[in-house]
Amino acid sequence: MKIGLISDTHDNLPLIKRAVEFFNERKVELVLHAGDFVAPFSLKPLKELQSPWRGVFGNNDGERKGLLKASGGKIEEGPLFLELDSKKIALIHEFQELPAEVIIFGHTHLPQVERQENTLIVNPGEACGWLSGKPTVAILDTLSLSADIFPL
C-alpha cells in the first residue's frame, strides 16, 4: 500500500494544493497528516484528494473544534494507531517512541527517514516551506516498509 505523508502545512494553501496533486498523481491509497494544519480553511484542498485521509493535531492547531468539524472527524489527538498490510503504524506530531513498526511524525520541519532496530521512523518534513524554503512530503510503501521524501 502506498501512503502519502504530510505534515506542518501551516495554512500554505498553494503548497497544500500541490501536495494533493502530487498524491493524486502517484495514486496513493491513503494520506496521513502529522499535524499543524493551523486553521480550518486549510483543509479545503484536502477535499480534492482521491484517497481517504486522517490526521493528528499538532502544537500549532489552535482552533481544534473548527478543525475537527471541517475535517468531518478525520483529525484526532495523537498518537493515532493504524494497522495497514499487517503493519502497526503510529501517527503523532511530536516524536516519541511508540510500539509500532512505523512511526510518522512532524513538528521539527526536517525530513527524516531512519531505521531504529525494527522501527521505521519517518518525518515528511514541512509541506509549508516556511522555515526551510524547501517544502517536502513523503510516500510510505507498507509492503517494502520503506519511505521516500519528495520535494513539492
KEKE-3310 file (N, C-alpha, C; in steps of 0.2 Angstrom, whole numbers, plus 5000, padded with zeros to 4 digits):
npx = (5004:5003:5006:5003:5012:5012:5015:5015:5008:5004:4994:4998:4991:4993:5004:4998:4989:4997:5003:4992:4989:5001:5000:4988:4992:5002:4994:4991:4985:4980:4981:4991:4992:5003:5000:4999:4990:4984:4973:4955:4951:4962:4960:4952:4958:4961:4950:4950:4958:4960:4960:4956:4959:4968:4972:4982:4982:4993:5005:5002:4989:4977:4963:4955:4942:4935:4944:4941:4928:4927:4935:4927:4929:4941:4953:4962:4967:4984:4994:4989:4984:4986:4982:4989:4991:4995:5004:5009:5006:5010:5004:5009:5012:5023:5038:5039:5044:5035:5025:5026:5028:5031:5034:5027:5030:5030:5033:5047:5050:5059:5064:5065:5070:5073:5079:5077:5082:5069:5060:5053:5056:5048:5048:5040:5044:5042:5028:5024:5035:5039:5050:5062:5061:5060:5049:5042:5036:5031:5031:5026:5029:5020:5022:5036:5041:5047:5052:5051:5057:5050:5052:5041)
npy = (4994:5011:5025:5042:5055:5069:5084:5098:5109:5122:5132:5135:5137:5136:5127:5116:5112:5109:5097:5089:5087:5080:5068:5063:5061:5051:5041:5037:5027:5031:5046:5052:5065:5073:5083:5101:5109:5121:5132:5130:5133:5128:5115:5114:5111:5097:5091:5088:5076:5060:5049:5042:5052:5055:5062:5070:5081:5095:5105:5118:5119:5128:5131:5119:5114:5119:5114:5100:5099:5104:5094:5083:5074:5068:5071:5069:5068:5064:5049:5041:5025:5014:4999:4993:4983:4973:4979:4989:5005:5021:5037:5053:5070:5076:5068:5052:5037:5023:5009:5002:4997:5007:5024:5039:5056:5074:5091:5095:5100:5095:5084:5066:5050:5035:5021:5012:4999:4988:4997:5009:5026:5041:5057:5068:5081:5098:5103:5116:5124:5136:5138:5132:5134:5124:5114:5098:5081:5064:5047:5032:5015:5002:4988:4985:4992:5004:5022:5037:5053:5068:5083:5097)
npz = (5000:4996:5005:5007:5015:5025:5033:5045:5037:5039:5035:5021:5007:4993:4992:4999:4990:4980:4986:4987:4973:4969:4977:4972:4958:4960:4964:4978:4992:5004:5014:5027:5039:5049:5058:5063:5055:5056:5053:5050:5037:5029:5026:5015:5002:5004:5001:4988:4987:4980:4988:5004:5020:5035:5051:5064:5078:5079:5088:5085:5081:5084:5083:5087:5088:5077:5067:5069:5066:5052:5046:5047:5057:5054:5060:5075:5092:5094:5100:5084:5080:5067:5058:5044:5030:5038:5046:5060:5062:5068:5071:5075:5081:5088:5090:5098:5106:5101:5102:5088:5070:5061:5064:5062:5061:5064:5066:5068:5056:5048:5035:5037:5036:5044:5051:5066:5075:5073:5069:5058:5055:5051:5045:5036:5033:5031:5024:5021:5019:5025:5035:5029:5016:5008:5003:5007:5005:5009:5004:5009:5008:5012:5010:5007:5017:5017:5014:5005:5003:4995:4985:4984)
capx = (5000:5006:5003:5006:5013:5012:5015:5016:5006:5003:4990:5000:4986:4996:5008:4994:4986:5002:5004:4986:4990:5006:4997:4984:4996:5005:4989:4992:4978:4978:4986:4992:4994:5006:4998:5000:4986:4983:4966:4951:4951:4967:4958:4948:4962:4961:4944:4952:4962:4957:4960:4955:4965:4967:4977:4983:4983:4999:5005:5000:4982:4973:4956:4954:4935:4934:4947:4938:4921:4929:4938:4922:4931:4947:4958:4961:4973:4989:4995:4984:4987:4983:4986:4989:4995:4998:5010:5007:5008:5008:5005:5010:5015:5030:5041:5040:5044:5029:5025:5024:5033:5032:5032:5026:5029:5031:5035:5054:5050:5065:5063:5069:5069:5078:5078:5080:5081:5064:5055:5055:5054:5048:5046:5040:5047:5037:5024:5023:5041:5040:5056:5067:5061:5061:5043:5043:5031:5034:5027:5027:5027:5019:5024:5043:5042:5052:5049:5055:5055:5049:5051:5035)
capy = (5000:5017:5030:5049:5058:5076:5087:5105:5113:5129:5137:5137:5134:5134:5121:5110:5110:5105:5091:5085:5085:5075:5062:5060:5059:5045:5036:5034:5024:5035:5051:5054:5071:5073:5089:5108:5111:5128:5135:5125:5134:5125:5108:5114:5107:5090:5088:5086:5070:5054:5044:5045:5054:5055:5067:5071:5088:5097:5110:5125:5119:5132:5131:5112:5112:5121:5109:5094:5100:5105:5088:5078:5070:5064:5073:5067:5069:5058:5045:5038:5019:5010:4993:4993:4977:4969:4983:4993:5012:5026:5044:5058:5076:5077:5061:5049:5030:5020:5002:5002:4996:5013:5030:5045:5062:5080:5096:5098:5103:5092:5077:5061:5043:5032:5014:5011:4992:4986:5003:5014:5032:5045:5064:5070:5087:5104:5105:5123:5128:5142:5138:5129:5136:5118:5110:5091:5076:5058:5041:5026:5009:4997:4981:4985:4995:5010:5028:5042:5061:5071:5090:5099)
capz = (5000:4996:5009:5007:5022:5025:5040:5045:5031:5042:5031:5015:5003:4986:4993:5001:4984:4976:4989:4985:4966:4970:4980:4967:4953:4962:4966:4985:4994:5010:5016:5034:5041:5056:5062:5062:5049:5059:5053:5047:5030:5026:5025:5009:4997:5005:4999:4981:4987:4978:4993:5011:5024:5043:5054:5071:5080:5081:5093:5082:5079:5090:5083:5086:5087:5070:5063:5069:5062:5045:5044:5047:5062:5052:5064:5082:5096:5093:5094:5081:5078:5062:5055:5037:5027:5044:5050:5065:5061:5073:5068:5080:5079:5091:5090:5104:5104:5102:5100:5081:5065:5058:5067:5057:5065:5061:5071:5068:5049:5045:5033:5040:5036:5048:5054:5073:5076:5069:5068:5053:5058:5045:5046:5029:5033:5031:5017:5020:5016:5028:5038:5025:5009:5004:5005:5006:5008:5008:5002:5013:5005:5018:5008:5007:5024:5016:5013:5001:5003:4988:4985:4981)
cpx = (5004:5003:5007:5006:5015:5012:5016:5015:5005:5000:4992:4996:4989:5000:5004:4991:4991:5003:4998:4987:4996:5004:4992:4987:4999:5000:4990:4985:4976:4983:4985:4995:4996:5005:5001:4997:4985:4976:4962:4950:4957:4966:4954:4952:4962:4955:4945:4956:4957:4957:4958:4961:4963:4973:4977:4984:4990:4999:5003:4993:4978:4966:4954:4946:4933:4937:4943:4931:4923:4932:4933:4925:4937:4953:4957:4968:4978:4991:4989:4987:4983:4986:4984:4994:4999:5004:5006:5010:5006:5009:5004:5013:5022:5032:5041:5040:5038:5029:5022:5030:5035:5029:5032:5025:5031:5035:5042:5054:5056:5063:5068:5066:5074:5075:5081:5077:5075:5059:5058:5052:5054:5045:5046:5042:5041:5034:5024:5029:5043:5047:5062:5067:5061:5055:5044:5037:5035:5029:5030:5025:5026:5022:5032:5045:5048:5048:5054:5052:5055:5049:5044:5037)
cpy = (5006:5022:5037:5052:5065:5079:5095:5109:5120:5134:5139:5134:5132:5127:5115:5108:5106:5098:5086:5082:5079:5068:5059:5058:5052:5039:5033:5032:5027:5040:5052:5060:5071:5079:5096:5110:5119:5130:5130:5127:5130:5118:5108:5110:5100:5087:5085:5079:5065:5048:5047:5048:5054:5060:5067:5079:5089:5103:5117:5125:5122:5131:5123:5110:5114:5116:5102:5094:5100:5098:5082:5072:5066:5066:5072:5069:5062:5055:5042:5031:5016:5004:4992:4987:4974:4973:4988:5000:5017:5033:5049:5065:5077:5070:5059:5041:5027:5013:5001:5000:5002:5019:5036:5051:5068:5085:5099:5101:5100:5085:5072:5054:5039:5025:5014:5004:4990:4991:5007:5021:5037:5052:5066:5077:5092:5105:5112:5127:5134:5143:5137:5132:5130:5113:5103:5087:5070:5053:5035:5020:5004:4990:4981:4988:5000:5016:5032:5049:5064:5079:5092:5105)
cpz = (5000:5000:5008:5014:5021:5032:5039:5039:5033:5037:5024:5009:4996:4987:4996:4995:4980:4979:4987:4978:4966:4972:4975:4961:4954:4965:4973:4987:5000:5011:5024:5035:5048:5060:5060:5055:5050:5059:5049:5039:5026:5024:5018:5003:4998:5003:4991:4981:4984:4982:5000:5015:5031:5045:5061:5072:5081:5086:5091:5080:5085:5089:5082:5085:5079:5065:5063:5065:5054:5042:5044:5052:5060:5056:5071:5086:5095:5100:5091:5078:5073:5060:5048:5034:5033:5047:5054:5064:5066:5070:5074:5078:5082:5092:5098:5102:5106:5100:5093:5076:5061:5062:5063:5062:5061:5066:5070:5061:5045:5042:5036:5038:5039:5051:5061:5075:5071:5067:5062:5055:5052:5047:5039:5028:5033:5024:5016:5017:5020:5031:5033:5018:5004:5006:5003:5008:5007:5006:5006:5009:5011:5016:5009:5014:5022:5014:5009:5002:4996:4989:4982:4976)
residu = (MET:LYS:ILE:GLY:LEU:ILE:SER:ASP:THR:HIS:ASP:ASN:LEU:PRO:LEU:ILE:LYS:ARG:ALA:VAL:GLU:PHE:PHE:ASN:GLU:ARG:LYS:VAL:GLU:LEU:VAL:LEU:HIS:ALA:GLY:ASP:PHE:VAL:ALA:PRO:PHE:SER:LEU:LYS:PRO:LEU:LYS:GLU:LEU:GLN:SER:PRO:TRP:ARG:GLY:VAL:PHE:GLY:ASN:ASN:ASP:GLY:GLU:ARG:LYS:GLY:LEU:LEU:LYS:ALA:SER:GLY:GLY:LYS:ILE:GLU:GLU:GLY:PRO:LEU:PHE:LEU:GLU:LEU:ASP:SER:LYS:LYS:ILE:ALA:LEU:ILE:HIS:GLU:PHE:GLN:GLU:LEU:PRO:ALA:GLU:VAL:ILE:ILE:PHE:GLY:HIS:THR:HIS:LEU:PRO:GLN:VAL:GLU:ARG:GLN:GLU:ASN:THR:LEU:ILE:VAL:ASN:PRO:GLY:GLU:ALA:CYS:GLY:TRP:LEU:SER:GLY:LYS:PRO:THR:VAL:ALA:ILE:LEU:ASP:THR:LEU:SER:LEU:SER:ALA:ASP:ILE:PHE:PRO:LEU)
# end
